[in-house]
Amino acid sequence: MKFTGDADGIAALKRMKETRLEYLKYVLQEARTNFDHTTTFKDNDTVYKIEFDTLTGDLDVQKQS
């Protein structure tokens, strides 16, 4: 599994690993299993979207406007 996309979003996921590991696991599982292979999470006031690529297994993190 490789993370690509927004550097701030990836940094937010890394911080989440240190403070909210169970929630991070939940968010990543949602991205893998949702019908459209996407999920969102919020860091402070910024919303990020994670999209799971079923072919490569990569997770693309993008800032939502």
C-alpha positions in Angstrom: 0.0 0.0 0.0 1.4 3.4 -1.1 0.0 6.8 -0.3 0.0 9.4 -3.1 -1.5 12.9 -3.5 -1.7 15.8 -1.1 1.3 16.0 1.2 -0.7 17.7 4.0 -3.3 14.9 3.8 -0.6 12.2 4.0 0.9 14.0 7.0 -2.5 14.1 8.7 -2.8 10.3 8.3 0.7 9.9 9.8 -0.3 12.0 12.8 -3.5 10.0 13.1 -1.4 6.8 13.3 0.2 8.2 16.4 -2.9 9.4 18.2 -6.0 7.6 16.8 -4.8 4.3 15.4 -8.2 2.6 15.5 -9.9 5.4 13.6 -7.1 5.3 11.0 -7.7 1.6 10.5 -11.4 2.3 10.1 -10.9 5.1 7.5 -8.5 2.9 5.4 -10.9 -0.1 5.6 -13.8 2.2 4.5 -11.7 3.3 1.4 -11.0 -0.3 0.5 -14.6 -1.7 0.9 -16.9 1.2 0.0 -18.8 0.7 -3.3 -17.0 3.6 -5.0 -13.7 2.9 -3.1 -13.6 6.3 -1.5 -14.0 7.8 1.9 -13.3 11.1 3.6 -11.7 12.2 6.9 -11.3 15.6 8.6 -8.1 17.1 10.0 -8.8 20.3 11.9 -11.0 22.2 9.4 -9.7 20.5 6.3 -11.6 17.6 4.7 -9.6 15.1 2.7 -10.8 12.4 0.3 -9.1 9.0 0.1 -9.5 7.0 -3.1 -8.4 3.3 -3.2 -7.0 2.1 -6.5 -8.1 -1.5 -6.8 -5.5 -2.4 -9.4 -2.4 -1.2 -7.6 -3.6 -1.1 -4.0 -2.5 2.6 -3.7 -4.4 5.2 -1.7 -4.7 8.7 -3.3 -5.3 11.5 -0.8 -6.8 14.7 -2.1 -8.0 17.9 -0.3 -11.7 18.6 -0.8 -12.8 22.1 -1.6 
